[in-house]
Every structure is written in C-alpha cells, then in structure tokens.
Amino acid sequence: MKCYDLVKKILEECPETRDSDNALEWEYLVRQGLVVNGSITKEMFLKTSALETARRSKQDIQNKRHLFDKSPEVKKWTQEKAKQKGTHVYRETVWGEDGVAYETD
C-alpha cells in the first residue's frame, strides 16, 4: 500500500487523527507494525517510511481534496497560525519529558 493510501485509510477510520499530525504519525507507525506494547525502538523507528511524507499526504488530502476535514476549532487555530507567516517556529515552546519547557544555553 502506498503512503498516501494508508494515510487516507487512517483519516477515514480514526477521526482523532484529522486534528493532530502526532496522532496520525503514531497510528501510521502502529499500522506498519513498528509499535510493540505501546513503544517503538530506534531500530524500528528507522525502518519506517518518512513521517514527513505521511504528514504531507494528510495535508494534501485535507487541503486540496477537501476530505476528512479538521474540526472547526483546529481550523481556526491553524488559520491564526498561518497569519504569522511562518515566524511561529521561532517562538514555539519545546517541552521536556518532565513537563518543563526545554531551555537552551
């Protein structure tokens, strides 16, 4: 099965993946049999096809083909983020496992 077809199937069967790239990517890994007991090893992770391809497939399906749309709340949030013209990447917080914001030197 092609990546695009798998993503389309996931979006159809798992509505929660329509609003979250992370949820989609997790289900994508699960469907490939790479997640064992809720975990994935580095070795298994490196066997997957590019997650970016899955994300872009989702983007194409939702934005160009208008299938499996995002919820109205997420749509509004992404529209607001788009108004920042890409500068949000410089301000987005990265969180550590302990729930504390990751700080750089």
C-alpha positions as CSV (number, residue, x, y, z in Angstrom):
1,M,0.0,0.0,0.0
2,K,1.2,3.5,-0.8
3,C,1.8,6.0,2.0
4,Y,-0.9,8.2,0.6
5,D,-3.5,5.4,0.6
6,L,-2.6,4.4,4.2
7,V,-2.9,7.9,5.4
8,K,-6.3,8.3,3.7
9,K,-7.5,5.0,5.3
10,I,-6.3,6.2,8.8
11,L,-8.1,9.5,8.4
12,E,-11.2,7.7,7.4
13,E,-11.1,5.1,10.3
14,C,-9.6,7.3,13.0
15,P,-11.3,10.8,13.2
16,E,-9.0,11.9,16.0
17,T,-6.1,11.9,13.5
18,R,-7.7,14.6,11.4
19,D,-6.8,17.3,14.0
20,S,-3.4,16.0,15.0
21,D,-0.3,15.3,13.0
22,N,1.2,13.5,16.0
23,A,-1.9,11.2,16.3
24,L,-1.7,10.5,12.6
25,E,2.0,9.7,12.7
26,W,1.5,7.4,15.7
27,E,-1.3,5.5,14.0
28,Y,0.9,5.3,10.8
29,L,3.7,3.6,12.8
30,V,1.2,1.3,14.5
31,R,-0.3,0.2,11.2
32,Q,3.2,-0.6,9.9
33,G,3.7,-3.0,12.8
34,L,6.5,-0.9,14.2
35,V,5.0,-0.2,17.7
36,V,5.2,-3.2,20.1
37,N,3.5,-2.9,23.5
38,G,2.9,0.8,23.0
39,S,6.6,1.5,22.4
40,I,8.9,1.8,19.4
41,T,12.7,1.2,19.4
42,K,15.1,3.4,17.4
43,E,15.8,0.4,15.2
44,M,12.1,0.1,14.4
45,F,11.6,3.8,14.0
46,L,14.4,3.9,11.4
47,K,12.6,1.3,9.4
48,T,9.5,3.5,8.8
49,S,9.0,5.4,5.6
50,A,9.3,9.2,6.2
51,L,6.8,10.6,8.6
52,E,7.0,13.9,6.8
53,T,5.6,12.1,3.7
54,A,2.6,10.9,5.8
55,R,2.1,14.5,7.1
56,R,2.2,15.9,3.7
57,S,-0.2,13.3,2.4
58,K,-2.6,14.3,5.2
59,Q,-2.2,18.0,4.2
60,D,-2.9,17.2,0.6
61,I,-6.0,15.1,1.4
62,Q,-7.4,17.7,3.7
63,N,-6.5,21.0,2.0
64,K,-6.5,20.1,-1.7
65,R,-9.0,17.2,-1.9
66,H,-11.2,18.6,0.9
67,L,-11.7,15.2,2.6
68,F,-11.7,14.3,6.3
69,D,-11.6,17.9,7.4
70,K,-10.2,19.3,10.6
71,S,-12.6,20.3,13.4
72,P,-13.7,24.0,13.3
73,E,-11.6,24.8,16.4
74,V,-8.4,23.4,14.8
75,K,-9.2,25.1,11.5
76,K,-9.5,28.4,13.3
77,W,-6.2,27.8,15.2
78,T,-4.3,26.9,12.0
79,Q,-5.6,29.9,10.2
80,E,-4.4,32.2,13.0
81,K,-1.0,30.5,13.0
82,A,-0.8,30.9,9.2
83,K,-1.2,34.7,9.7
84,Q,2.1,34.7,11.5
85,K,3.8,33.9,8.1
86,G,6.0,31.2,9.5
87,T,7.5,33.2,12.3
88,H,5.8,31.0,14.9
89,V,8.6,28.4,14.6
90,Y,10.9,30.8,16.4
91,R,8.5,31.2,19.3
92,E,7.1,27.7,19.8
93,T,7.9,26.1,23.1
94,V,9.6,22.7,23.3
95,W,8.6,20.7,26.4
96,G,10.7,18.1,28.2
97,E,9.5,14.8,29.5
98,D,9.1,16.3,32.9
99,G,6.7,18.9,31.6
100,V,9.1,21.7,32.0
101,A,9.9,23.9,29.0
102,Y,13.2,23.0,27.4
103,E,15.8,25.8,27.7
104,T,18.8,26.4,25.6
105,D,22.1,27.9,26.8
